Amino acid sequence: MIILFANQKGGVGKSTLAVLFSNYLSLAKNKAVTVYDMDFQRSLFNKAQAAQILENTPLYDVRASELNQFGSIYQVNEKEQDHVHIIDLAGKMDDDNLIPVLQKSHLIICPFCYDEYSVASTIEYSFVISKINPDKKLVFIPNRVKSNVKYETLESVQEALNNFGPVTGNISERIDFQRITTFDIPPSIIGVIEPVFESIYNEYIEPVWHKTNT
């Protein structure tokens, strides 16, 4: 199974949630995971390298990859039906190599924030994805939500995004998200991410395994 973490808008926590979701699948669901860092900053790959320097046991392999390498990733996925391949996608729309990635991935997880620019960019990105892959499975995660802020446009934003895919529960903004690693989930944030990740797993991932094994 190939899962993308994608949004053309930076600063929405895409790489952070990709790490946490990979950790969740490895630790909570005992799934074999490989992560491909296609983001320009290589933050996910750098985290994995730092963990190895500190002699931490890796939960999964993290590889620095480019869009034009997706073909080989897809071929590996076809052979490894019990494996999850997670791609942290670069926030770009001007590369033809992006088309097969969006067409052949099984699930696209799109984190966003409830600010004007993030919402507008996310809707635009979703519209492009729907044209490239009308049969896509697209899920939105409201991320970095401030508990002390009243979002007056929340309902209208969710209504707009529901035209492209479901919106999960919120993930609140927390300082300890800055300290995540590729080998563990801090206990302080398990309760924050678990309801959102569990819903995605039960709705989109577990049915694939059930179908494959029956």
Buried (B, 14 or more C-beta within 10 A) or exposed (E): BBBBBBBBBBBBBBBBBBBBBBBBBBBBBEBEBBBBBBBEEBBBBBBBEEBBEEEBEEBBEBBBBEBEBBEEBBEEBEEEEEBBBBBBBBBEEEEEBBEBBBEBBBBBBBBBBBBEEBBEBBBEBBEEBBEBBEEBBBBBBBBBBEEEEEBEEBEEBBEBBEEBBBBBEBBBBBEEBEEBBBBEBBEEBBEBBBEBBBBBBEBBBEEBBEEEEE
